[in-house]
Amino acid sequence: MTQDNAADRWRDRTRLVHAGRDPELQHGFINTPIYRGSTVLYPTYDDLVHRRGRYSYGTKGTPTTDSLESAWSEIAGAAGTVLAPSGLSAVALALLSAVKAGDHVLVTDSVYRPTREFCDKMLARLGVETTYYDPHLGAGVESLMRKNTSVVFTEAPGSQTFEMQDVPAIAEVAHAHGALVIMDNTWATPLYFPPHARGVDLAVEAGTKYLSGGSDLLMGVVSANERAWPQLRRTYDLFANCPGPEDVFLCLRGLRTMALRLKEHEAQALEMARWLRQRPEVRRVLHPALPDDPGHAIWKRDFLGASGLFSIELLPASRDALAAMLDGLSLFGMGYSWGGFESLVVPFDCASYRTATTFRHEGPMLRFHIGLEDLEDLKEDLDAGFARLKTAG
C-alpha cells in the first residue's frame, strides 16, 4: 500500500497529526516553519514574466499558509481553504465571494452578532439586502427564497441561544434555487460536523477558538466545495487579507491536538450541563447534546460530537444578585471569545437585536465555555457563586 492510499484511510486523529506537513521538504524538521516574507525572487527574466514557481508574492501564499490550508481542506473534505486574520474577516470573505450588488441573502436570526452587523452595515452599503429567518424553519426557508437570493447563511447551533438548524434540508432548498449555503461551523469544527458532506458550500470557522486552543491569537478559516472554491480563491486574492505567519504557525501547532482537546471539552461541558440542570437556581440549560433539548434529534442525526460551549437561563434575579455571583468567581473568567483551555462565562440578552424571532426568557442568560480545569473545582466555584446570588437576591 502506498503512502497516499494509506492516507485516504486515516481517521481524524491521525489526519490531524500528519495533514499539511512534509518533513522532507523542511530538511527533516517535523513542523513547517514560519516563513516571513513578501518578495519572492525569480532566477531568470523568463521565469518572472511567466510567473514560474510555486510562490510569487507573500499575499499569494507561503509554505506556512499552504500547510494549514491543505491540512484544513483534508479535514473538512473541501476543495480548497483560505485563511483570514480573524473569524469575522472569514465571514466577510465568504459572503463577499458569494454576493453582488442587487442580491438578496437569508441569514439565520440566531447568527453571531458581528455577522449580523456586517450584513446590516456593510452588505447594505454594497446593495445587498438581508432577510433574517427563524432558525427552526429548515426546509421552510423555501417561502423566503427570491429570484435574486444568492446565499442562505446558517449557524448551528445558534450563537448564544443554541437553536439547531436542519442544514441538509436548507441546503437542498437553497441549491434548488441556485443559491449557495454558507455555514458558521465554529462550535463543532469539521471534526464534529463535516460541513461539505452535509451540503454546505462555504464553511467558516473562527480558528481563534478550538484551532488555537490557547486564547492567544486571531485566525479565520474558510473552506469551499468544488462549486464555490474558484470564486472564493479569486475574492481572497483580490482582498489580500492575510493572517500573520506566527499566528498561522500557532494554529498549525494547535491543529495537532485539537481532537484530544475537543473530546475533553465535550465531556467536561456535558457533565457540567447535567450538574447545572439539577441546580435549583437554573431554569433551563441550552445544550443540543442533552436528550431533552429541542434540537437534540437534529444534533444526534447530523453531528459527531459537541464542544465546550452552552448556555443556561437562571430563575429571575436582580442585576445586583447576578453581579455578586459573577464578580466573585475565581475560575470562570468574564470575557468574549472561547475555545481556550480556560473556563469563561458571559451574561447576554439577545432581545434587542433579534428581528425575525423573539427569544423568550424570564431570568438572566449566561453562556459558559467549560475549559480544562478539574471539574470539581469548577463546580465548587459555581456553587459559591450561587450562594452569593441567593444572599444578594
LOZA-80681 format. One record per residue (C-alpha): x, y, z; residue in three letters; residue number from 1. Coordinates in steps of 0.02 Angstrom, whole numbers, plus 50000, padded with zeros to 5 digits. Last residue first. Layout:
N
<u->X	v->Y	w->Z	residu->ALA	num->NUM>
...
This chain:
393
<u->48442	v->51922	w->52294	residu->GLY	num->393>
<u->48613	v->51958	w->52367	residu->ALA	num->392>
<u->48614	v->51801	w->52475	residu->THR	num->391>
<u->48545	v->51690	w->52338	residu->LYS	num->390>
<u->48667	v->51751	w->52207	residu->LEU	num->389>
<u->48810	v->51738	w->52331	residu->ARG	num->388>
<u->48765	v->51555	w->52363	residu->ALA	num->387>
<u->48753	v->51527	w->52175	residu->PHE	num->386>
<u->48931	v->51592	w->52158	residu->GLY	num->385>
<u->48994	v->51476	w->52293	residu->ALA	num->384>
<u->48919	v->51330	w->52198	residu->ASP	num->383>
<u->48994	v->51398	w->52038	residu->LEU	num->382>
<u->49171	v->51392	w->52107	residu->ASP	num->381>
<u->49139	v->51222	w->52186	residu->GLU	num->380>
<u->49078	v->51157	w->52019	residu->LYS	num->379>
<u->49233	v->51221	w->51931	residu->LEU	num->378>
<u->49346	v->51139	w->52061	residu->ASP	num->377>
<u->49252	v->50976	w->52038	residu->GLU	num->376>
<u->49277	v->50988	w->51850	residu->LEU	num->375>
<u->49465	v->50998	w->51861	residu->ASP	num->374>
<u->49516	v->51134	w->51737	residu->GLU	num->373>
<u->49511	v->51101	w->51550	residu->LEU	num->372>
<u->49387	v->51232	w->51496	residu->GLY	num->371>
<u->49198	v->51242	w->51501	residu->ILE	num->370>
<u->49134	v->51389	w->51399	residu->HIS	num->369>
<u->48977	v->51456	w->51477	residu->PHE	num->368>
<u->48843	v->51574	w->51413	residu->ARG	num->367>
<u->48730	v->51652	w->51544	residu->LEU	num->366>
<u->48551	v->51713	w->51525	residu->MET	num->365>
<u->48463	v->51808	w->51664	residu->PRO	num->364>
<u->48284	v->51756	w->51707	residu->GLY	num->363>
<u->48117	v->51756	w->51617	residu->GLU	num->362>
<u->48170	v->51708	w->51443	residu->HIS	num->361>
<u->48091	v->51725	w->51272	residu->ARG	num->360>
<u->48192	v->51732	w->51111	residu->PHE	num->359>
<u->48082	v->51827	w->50992	residu->THR	num->358>
<u->48100	v->51787	w->50808	residu->THR	num->357>
<u->48134	v->51875	w->50644	residu->ALA	num->356>
<u->48215	v->52031	w->50720	residu->THR	num->355>
<u->48343	v->51981	w->50850	residu->ARG	num->354>
<u->48439	v->52136	w->50906	residu->TYR	num->353>
<u->48372	v->52195	w->51073	residu->SER	num->352>
<u->48311	v->52026	w->51134	residu->ALA	num->351>
<u->48484	v->51948	w->51125	residu->CYS	num->350>
<u->48520	v->51963	w->51311	residu->ASP	num->349>
<u->48689	v->51903	w->51370	residu->PHE	num->348>
<u->48790	v->51862	w->51525	residu->PRO	num->347>
<u->48967	v->51796	w->51499	residu->VAL	num->346>
<u->49056	v->51646	w->51574	residu->VAL	num->345>
<u->49228	v->51575	w->51538	residu->LEU	num->344>
<u->49331	v->51421	w->51577	residu->SER	num->343>
<u->49514	v->51414	w->51524	residu->GLU	num->342>
<u->49597	v->51298	w->51398	residu->PHE	num->341>
<u->49539	v->51403	w->51252	residu->GLY	num->340>
<u->49385	v->51383	w->51142	residu->GLY	num->339>
<u->49300	v->51545	w->51193	residu->TRP	num->338>
<u->49280	v->51726	w->51136	residu->SER	num->337>
<u->49220	v->51864	w->51250	residu->TYR	num->336>
<u->49272	v->51889	w->51429	residu->GLY	num->335>
<u->49219	v->51850	w->51606	residu->MET	num->334>
<u->49338	v->51724	w->51683	residu->GLY	num->333>
<u->49273	v->51570	w->51772	residu->PHE	num->332>
<u->49400	v->51506	w->51897	residu->LEU	num->331>
<u->49385	v->51627	w->52043	residu->SER	num->330>
<u->49205	v->51686	w->52031	residu->LEU	num->329>
<u->49164	v->51830	w->52147	residu->GLY	num->328>
<u->49109	v->51954	w->52016	residu->ASP	num->327>
<u->48990	v->51829	w->51935	residu->LEU	num->326>
<u->48876	v->51790	w->52082	residu->MET	num->325>
<u->48876	v->51964	w->52156	residu->ALA	num->324>
<u->48842	v->52037	w->51984	residu->ALA	num->323>
<u->48693	v->51921	w->51961	residu->LEU	num->322>
<u->48625	v->51974	w->52131	residu->ALA	num->321>
<u->48647	v->52158	w->52089	residu->ASP	num->320>
<u->48559	v->52136	w->51921	residu->ARG	num->319>
<u->48413	v->52056	w->52009	residu->SER	num->318>
<u->48363	v->51876	w->51988	residu->ALA	num->317>
<u->48229	v->51780	w->51892	residu->PRO	num->316>
<u->48274	v->51594	w->51880	residu->LEU	num->315>
<u->48432	v->51568	w->51782	residu->LEU	num->314>
<u->48438	v->51527	w->51597	residu->GLU	num->313>
<u->48585	v->51424	w->51538	residu->ILE	num->312>
<u->48703	v->51424	w->51390	residu->SER	num->311>
<u->48823	v->51306	w->51301	residu->PHE	num->310>
<u->49003	v->51297	w->51240	residu->LEU	num->309>
<u->49126	v->51154	w->51269	residu->GLY	num->308>
<u->49105	v->51063	w->51104	residu->SER	num->307>
<u->48985	v->50930	w->51047	residu->ALA	num->306>
<u->49005	v->50770	w->50947	residu->GLY	num->305>
<u->48976	v->50682	w->50782	residu->LEU	num->304>
<u->48836	v->50794	w->50723	residu->PHE	num->303>
<u->48699	v->50764	w->50593	residu->ASP	num->302>
<u->48573	v->50642	w->50667	residu->ARG	num->301>
<u->48606	v->50667	w->50853	residu->LYS	num->300>
<u->48611	v->50856	w->50833	residu->TRP	num->299>
<u->48450	v->50855	w->50733	residu->ILE	num->298>
<u->48362	v->50750	w->50865	residu->ALA	num->297>
<u->48434	v->50856	w->51006	residu->HIS	num->296>
<u->48366	v->51022	w->50944	residu->GLY	num->295>
<u->48227	v->51041	w->51073	residu->PRO	num->294>
<u->48347	v->50988	w->51213	residu->ASP	num->293>
<u->48279	v->50842	w->51315	residu->ASP	num->292>
<u->48416	v->50721	w->51262	residu->PRO	num->291>
<u->48558	v->50842	w->51304	residu->LEU	num->290>
<u->48678	v->50858	w->51157	residu->ALA	num->289>
<u->48590	v->51016	w->51099	residu->PRO	num->288>
<u->48639	v->51116	w->51255	residu->HIS	num->287>
<u->48528	v->51255	w->51320	residu->LEU	num->286>
<u->48503	v->51225	w->51506	residu->VAL	num->285>
<u->48344	v->51279	w->51594	residu->ARG	num->284>
<u->48276	v->51369	w->51748	residu->ARG	num->283>
<u->48437	v->51361	w->51849	residu->VAL	num->282>
<u->48440	v->51417	w->52033	residu->GLU	num->281>
<u->48377	v->51248	w->52096	residu->PRO	num->280>
<u->48530	v->51163	w->52019	residu->ARG	num->279>
<u->48493	v->50996	w->51936	residu->GLN	num->278>
<u->48515	v->51064	w->51758	residu->ARG	num->277>
<u->48681	v->51138	w->51814	residu->LEU	num->276>
<u->48751	v->50965	w->51850	residu->TRP	num->275>
<u->48694	v->50898	w->51682	residu->ARG	num->274>
<u->48772	v->51047	w->51592	residu->ALA	num->273>
<u->48933	v->51024	w->51692	residu->MET	num->272>
<u->48944	v->50841	w->51641	residu->GLU	num->271>
<u->48910	v->50886	w->51460	residu->LEU	num->270>
<u->49037	v->51027	w->51464	residu->ALA	num->269>
<u->49177	v->50920	w->51535	residu->GLN	num->268>
<u->49149	v->50778	w->51412	residu->ALA	num->267>
<u->49142	v->50893	w->51262	residu->GLU	num->266>
<u->49292	v->50997	w->51316	residu->HIS	num->265>
<u->49391	v->50835	w->51339	residu->GLU	num->264>
<u->49347	v->50770	w->51166	residu->LYS	num->263>
<u->49382	v->50941	w->51092	residu->LEU	num->262>
<u->49556	v->50944	w->51170	residu->ARG	num->261>
<u->49601	v->50773	w->51103	residu->LEU	num->260>
<u->49538	v->50814	w->50928	residu->ALA	num->259>
<u->49626	v->50984	w->50926	residu->MET	num->258>
<u->49798	v->50916	w->50973	residu->THR	num->257>
<u->49885	v->50927	w->50804	residu->ARG	num->256>
<u->49785	v->51078	w->50749	residu->LEU	num->255>
<u->49856	v->51184	w->50890	residu->GLY	num->254>
<u->50030	v->51177	w->50813	residu->ARG	num->253>
<u->49963	v->51225	w->50643	residu->LEU	num->252>
<u->49864	v->51364	w->50726	residu->CYS	num->251>
<u->50025	v->51427	w->50807	residu->LEU	num->250>
<u->50110	v->51428	w->50637	residu->PHE	num->249>
<u->49968	v->51527	w->50559	residu->VAL	num->248>
<u->49976	v->51652	w->50701	residu->ASP	num->247>
<u->50163	v->51674	w->50676	residu->GLU	num->246>
<u->50138	v->51696	w->50489	residu->PRO	num->245>
<u->50018	v->51842	w->50508	residu->GLY	num->244>
<u->49845	v->51824	w->50432	residu->PRO	num->243>
<u->49812	v->51885	w->50255	residu->CYS	num->242>
<u->49677	v->51997	w->50184	residu->ASN	num->241>
<u->49745	v->52000	w->50006	residu->ALA	num->240>
<u->49575	v->52069	w->49952	residu->PHE	num->239>
<u->49586	v->52024	w->49768	residu->LEU	num->238>
<u->49672	v->51857	w->49803	residu->ASP	num->237>
<u->49537	v->51808	w->49928	residu->TYR	num->236>
<u->49400	v->51851	w->49805	residu->THR	num->235>
<u->49480	v->51745	w->49670	residu->ARG	num->234>
<u->49502	v->51600	w->49792	residu->ARG	num->233>
<u->49321	v->51608	w->49847	residu->LEU	num->232>
<u->49263	v->51619	w->49667	residu->GLN	num->231>
<u->49356	v->51461	w->49618	residu->PRO	num->230>
<u->49306	v->51365	w->49776	residu->TRP	num->229>
<u->49117	v->51383	w->49775	residu->ALA	num->228>
<u->49068	v->51240	w->49661	residu->ARG	num->227>
<u->49209	v->51122	w->49707	residu->GLU	num->226>
<u->49173	v->51138	w->49894	residu->ASN	num->225>
<u->49240	v->51278	w->50000	residu->ALA	num->224>
<u->49338	v->51307	w->50161	residu->SER	num->223>
<u->49351	v->51473	w->50250	residu->VAL	num->222>
<u->49465	v->51490	w->50402	residu->VAL	num->221>
<u->49486	v->51637	w->50520	residu->GLY	num->220>
<u->49625	v->51670	w->50645	residu->MET	num->219>
<u->49661	v->51776	w->50798	residu->LEU	num->218>
<u->49789	v->51726	w->50930	residu->LEU	num->217>
<u->49818	v->51697	w->51116	residu->ASP	num->216>
<u->49663	v->51611	w->51183	residu->SER	num->215>
<u->49763	v->51448	w->51188	residu->GLY	num->214>
<u->49660	v->51319	w->51094	residu->GLY	num->213>
<u->49709	v->51391	w->50926	residu->SER	num->212>
<u->49604	v->51278	w->50815	residu->LEU	num->211>
<u->49473	v->51275	w->50951	residu->TYR	num->210>
<u->49435	v->51461	w->50957	residu->LYS	num->209>
<u->49534	v->51591	w->50859	residu->THR	num->208>
<u->49518	v->51471	w->50713	residu->GLY	num->207>
<u->49350	v->51554	w->50690	residu->ALA	num->206>
<u->49270	v->51435	w->50566	residu->GLU	num->205>
<u->49177	v->51471	w->50406	residu->VAL	num->204>
<u->49109	v->51339	w->50288	residu->ALA	num->203>
<u->49066	v->51381	w->50108	residu->LEU	num->202>
<u->48961	v->51262	w->50001	residu->ASP	num->201>
<u->48871	v->51170	w->50142	residu->VAL	num->200>
<u->48777	v->51014	w->50087	residu->GLY	num->199>
<u->48806	v->50898	w->50235	residu->ARG	num->198>
<u->48966	v->50818	w->50166	residu->ALA	num->197>
<u->49033	v->50994	w->50144	residu->HIS	num->196>
<u->49005	v->51036	w->50326	residu->PRO	num->195>
<u->49081	v->50886	w->50415	residu->PRO	num->194>
<u->49007	v->50923	w->50588	residu->PHE	num->193>
<u->49102	v->50856	w->50739	residu->TYR	num->192>
<u->49278	v->50852	w->50667	residu->LEU	num->191>
<u->49238	v->50989	w->50542	residu->PRO	num->190>
<u->49229	v->51113	w->50687	residu->THR	num->189>
<u->49077	v->51098	w->50803	residu->ALA	num->188>
<u->49056	v->51272	w->50875	residu->TRP	num->187>
<u->49148	v->51363	w->50735	residu->THR	num->186>
<u->49039	v->51297	w->50594	residu->ASN	num->185>
<u->48973	v->51463	w->50529	residu->ASP	num->184>
<u->48885	v->51400	w->50374	residu->MET	num->183>
<u->48869	v->51470	w->50199	residu->ILE	num->182>
<u->48745	v->51389	w->50079	residu->VAL	num->181>
<u->48748	v->51447	w->49898	residu->LEU	num->180>
<u->48592	v->51488	w->49797	residu->ALA	num->179>
<u->48538	v->51410	w->49632	residu->GLY	num->178>
<u->48356	v->51391	w->49686	residu->HIS	num->177>
<u->48366	v->51201	w->49701	residu->ALA	num->176>
<u->48531	v->51228	w->49790	residu->HIS	num->175>
<u->48449	v->51332	w->49925	residu->ALA	num->174>
<u->48309	v->51206	w->49954	residu->VAL	num->173>
<u->48428	v->51057	w->49969	residu->GLU	num->172>
<u->48546	v->51157	w->50077	residu->ALA	num->171>
<u->48408	v->51203	w->50200	residu->ILE	num->170>
<u->48361	v->51020	w->50217	residu->ALA	num->169>
<u->48543	v->50970	w->50244	residu->PRO	num->168>
<u->48566	v->51110	w->50373	residu->VAL	num->167>
<u->48418	v->51068	w->50483	residu->ASP	num->166>
<u->48461	v->51203	w->50609	residu->GLN	num->165>
<u->48488	v->51183	w->50796	residu->MET	num->164>
<u->48450	v->51326	w->50914	residu->GLU	num->163>
<u->48594	v->51360	w->51032	residu->PHE	num->162>
<u->48542	v->51527	w->51108	residu->THR	num->161>
<u->48714	v->51610	w->51121	residu->GLN	num->160>
<u->48755	v->51592	w->50935	residu->SER	num->159>
<u->48644	v->51464	w->50854	residu->GLY	num->158>
<u->48696	v->51282	w->50848	residu->PRO	num->157>
<u->48717	v->51278	w->50706	residu->ALA	num->156>
<u->48745	v->51434	w->50603	residu->GLU	num->155>
<u->48668	v->51456	w->50432	residu->THR	num->154>
<u->48681	v->51585	w->50292	residu->PHE	num->153>
<u->48573	v->51559	w->50138	residu->VAL	num->152>
<u->48655	v->51646	w->49992	residu->VAL	num->151>
<u->48613	v->51707	w->49815	residu->SER	num->150>
<u->48430	v->51756	w->49833	residu->THR	num->149>
<u->48394	v->51856	w->49674	residu->ASN	num->148>
<u->48244	v->51753	w->49616	residu->LYS	num->147>
<u->48179	v->51753	w->49793	residu->ARG	num->146>
<u->48181	v->51623	w->49932	residu->MET	num->145>
<u->48079	v->51662	w->50087	residu->LEU	num->144>
<u->47947	v->51526	w->50068	residu->SER	num->143>
<u->48080	v->51395	w->50032	residu->GLU	num->142>
<u->48157	v->51436	w->50201	residu->VAL	num->141>
<u->48029	v->51310	w->50262	residu->GLY	num->140>
<u->48154	v->51172	w->50225	residu->ALA	num->139>
<u->48226	v->51205	w->50398	residu->GLY	num->138>
<u->48124	v->51342	w->50480	residu->LEU	num->137>
<u->48194	v->51322	w->50656	residu->HIS	num->136>
<u->48324	v->51460	w->50636	residu->PRO	num->135>
<u->48182	v->51585	w->50604	residu->ASP	num->134>
<u->48239	v->51697	w->50462	residu->TYR	num->133>
<u->48333	v->51860	w->50440	residu->TYR	num->132>
<u->48318	v->51948	w->50273	residu->THR	num->131>
<u->48471	v->52038	w->50206	residu->THR	num->130>
<u->48478	v->52152	w->50053	residu->GLU	num->129>
<u->48639	v->52177	w->49955	residu->VAL	num->128>
<u->48669	v->52349	w->49879	residu->GLY	num->127>
<u->48850	v->52370	w->49935	residu->LEU	num->126>
<u->48803	v->52484	w->50079	residu->ARG	num->125>
<u->48680	v->52350	w->50138	residu->ALA	num->124>
<u->48819	v->52222	w->50135	residu->LEU	num->123>
<u->48920	v->52333	w->50252	residu->MET	num->122>
<u->48807	v->52395	w->50392	residu->LYS	num->121>
<u->48666	v->52268	w->50405	residu->ASP	num->120>
<u->48761	v->52116	w->50342	residu->CYS	num->119>
<u->48918	v->52156	w->50440	residu->PHE	num->118>
<u->48813	v->52193	w->50594	residu->GLU	num->117>
<u->48728	v->52024	w->50581	residu->ARG	num->116>
<u->48897	v->51938	w->50566	residu->THR	num->115>
<u->48953	v->52035	w->50721	residu->PRO	num->114>
<u->48801	v->51962	w->50813	residu->ARG	num->113>
<u->48839	v->51779	w->50780	residu->TYR	num->112>
<u->48681	v->51714	w->50696	residu->VAL	num->111>
<u->48522	v->51662	w->50787	residu->SER	num->110>
<u->48409	v->51754	w->50663	residu->ASP	num->109>
<u->48476	v->51643	w->50524	residu->THR	num->108>
<u->48530	v->51741	w->50371	residu->VAL	num->107>
<u->48445	v->51745	w->50201	residu->LEU	num->106>
<u->48533	v->51844	w->50066	residu->VAL	num->105>
<u->48468	v->51953	w->49924	residu->HIS	num->104>
<u->48572	v->52013	w->49778	residu->ASP	num->103>
<u->48566	v->52183	w->49692	residu->GLY	num->102>
<u->48752	v->52215	w->49708	residu->ALA	num->101>
<u->48850	v->52052	w->49709	residu->LYS	num->100>
<u->48860	v->51905	w->49826	residu->VAL	num->99>
<u->48957	v->51742	w->49850	residu->ALA	num->98>
<u->49139	v->51792	w->49873	residu->SER	num->97>
<u->49086	v->51939	w->49980	residu->LEU	num->96>
<u->48995	v->51822	w->50098	residu->LEU	num->95>
<u->49141	v->51704	w->50122	residu->ALA	num->94>
<u->49265	v->51846	w->50145	residu->LEU	num->93>
<u->49154	v->51935	w->50271	residu->ALA	num->92>
<u->49135	v->51776	w->50374	residu->VAL	num->91>
<u->49323	v->51747	w->50368	residu->ALA	num->90>
<u->49351	v->51928	w->50422	residu->SER	num->89>
<u->49236	v->51892	w->50569	residu->LEU	num->88>
<u->49339	v->51741	w->50620	residu->GLY	num->87>
<u->49501	v->51836	w->50614	residu->SER	num->86>
<u->49657	v->51864	w->50507	residu->PRO	num->85>
<u->49593	v->51760	w->50360	residu->ALA	num->84>
<u->49646	v->51593	w->50290	residu->LEU	num->83>
<u->49593	v->51508	w->50129	residu->VAL	num->82>
<u->49537	v->51329	w->50100	residu->THR	num->81>
<u->49510	v->51218	w->49949	residu->GLY	num->80>
<u->49408	v->51076	w->49875	residu->ALA	num->79>
<u->49348	v->51033	w->50049	residu->ALA	num->78>
<u->49330	v->50872	w->50148	residu->GLY	num->77>
<u->49347	v->50971	w->50310	residu->ALA	num->76>
<u->49499	v->50877	w->50374	residu->ILE	num->75>
<u->49587	v->50874	w->50207	residu->GLU	num->74>
<u->49546	v->51055	w->50170	residu->SER	num->73>
<u->49609	v->51102	w->50343	residu->TRP	num->72>
<u->49776	v->51016	w->50314	residu->ALA	num->71>
<u->49796	v->51097	w->50143	residu->SER	num->70>
<u->49762	v->51270	w->50212	residu->GLU	num->69>
<u->49873	v->51247	w->50364	residu->LEU	num->68>
<u->50022	v->51186	w->50264	residu->SER	num->67>
<u->49997	v->51310	w->50123	residu->ASP	num->66>
<u->50000	v->51453	w->50248	residu->THR	num->65>
<u->50171	v->51401	w->50310	residu->THR	num->64>
<u->50241	v->51358	w->50138	residu->PRO	num->63>
<u->50192	v->51534	w->50084	residu->THR	num->62>
<u->50039	v->51606	w->49999	residu->GLY	num->61>
<u->49979	v->51734	w->49873	residu->LYS	num->60>
<u->50000	v->51880	w->49992	residu->THR	num->59>
<u->50186	v->51844	w->50009	residu->GLY	num->58>
<u->50220	v->51856	w->49823	residu->TYR	num->57>
<u->50251	v->51736	w->49679	residu->SER	num->56>
<u->50259	v->51562	w->49753	residu->TYR	num->55>
<u->50251	v->51393	w->49666	residu->ARG	num->54>
<u->50369	v->51444	w->49527	residu->GLY	num->53>
<u->50353	v->51512	w->49352	residu->ARG	num->52>
<u->50267	v->51681	w->49344	residu->ARG	num->51>
<u->50283	v->51689	w->49154	residu->HIS	num->50>
<u->50371	v->51857	w->49152	residu->VAL	num->49>
<u->50475	v->51816	w->49306	residu->LEU	num->48>
<u->50528	v->51645	w->49242	residu->ASP	num->47>
<u->50579	v->51722	w->49077	residu->ASP	num->46>
<u->50682	v->51856	w->49162	residu->TYR	num->45>
<u->50775	v->51724	w->49259	residu->THR	num->44>
<u->50802	v->51658	w->49437	residu->PRO	num->43>
<u->50641	v->51731	w->49510	residu->TYR	num->42>
<u->50641	v->51808	w->49683	residu->LEU	num->41>
<u->50491	v->51808	w->49802	residu->VAL	num->40>
<u->50459	v->51969	w->49896	residu->THR	num->39>
<u->50339	v->51975	w->50044	residu->SER	num->38>
<u->50417	v->51871	w->50179	residu->GLY	num->37>
<u->50406	v->51778	w->50341	residu->ARG	num->36>
<u->50403	v->51589	w->50325	residu->TYR	num->35>
<u->50370	v->51510	w->50495	residu->ILE	num->34>
<u->50424	v->51329	w->50496	residu->PRO	num->33>
<u->50330	v->51176	w->50432	residu->THR	num->32>
<u->50339	v->51057	w->50578	residu->ASN	num->31>
<u->50433	v->50892	w->50584	residu->ILE	num->30>
<u->50605	v->50952	w->50531	residu->PHE	num->29>
<u->50684	v->50835	w->50404	residu->GLY	num->28>
<u->50755	v->50968	w->50288	residu->HIS	num->27>
<u->50584	v->51051	w->50276	residu->GLN	num->26>
<u->50529	v->50975	w->50110	residu->LEU	num->25>
<u->50566	v->50800	w->50176	residu->GLU	num->24>
<u->50469	v->50841	w->50335	residu->PRO	num->23>
<u->50306	v->50856	w->50237	residu->ASP	num->22>
<u->50163	v->50936	w->50333	residu->ARG	num->21>
<u->49983	v->50976	w->50290	residu->GLY	num->20>
<u->49899	v->50828	w->50373	residu->ALA	num->19>
<u->50002	v->50716	w->50489	residu->HIS	num->18>
<u->49938	v->50740	w->50666	residu->VAL	num->17>
<u->49764	v->50799	w->50622	residu->LEU	num->16>
<u->49745	v->50659	w->50495	residu->ARG	num->15>
<u->49787	v->50528	w->50627	residu->THR	num->14>
<u->49654	v->50595	w->50745	residu->ARG	num->13>
<u->49528	v->50605	w->50604	residu->ASP	num->12>
<u->49547	v->50427	w->50540	residu->ARG	num->11>
<u->49668	v->50376	w->50404	residu->TRP	num->10>
<u->49603	v->50277	w->50256	residu->ARG	num->9>
<u->49646	v->50400	w->50119	residu->ASP	num->8>
<u->49817	v->50422	w->50199	residu->ALA	num->7>
<u->49856	v->50238	w->50167	residu->ALA	num->6>
<u->49824	v->50262	w->49982	residu->ASN	num->5>
<u->49943	v->50410	w->49977	residu->ASP	num->4>
<u->50078	v->50315	w->50075	residu->GLN	num->3>
<u->50070	v->50171	w->49953	residu->THR	num->2>
<u->50000	v->50000	w->50000	residu->MET	num->1>
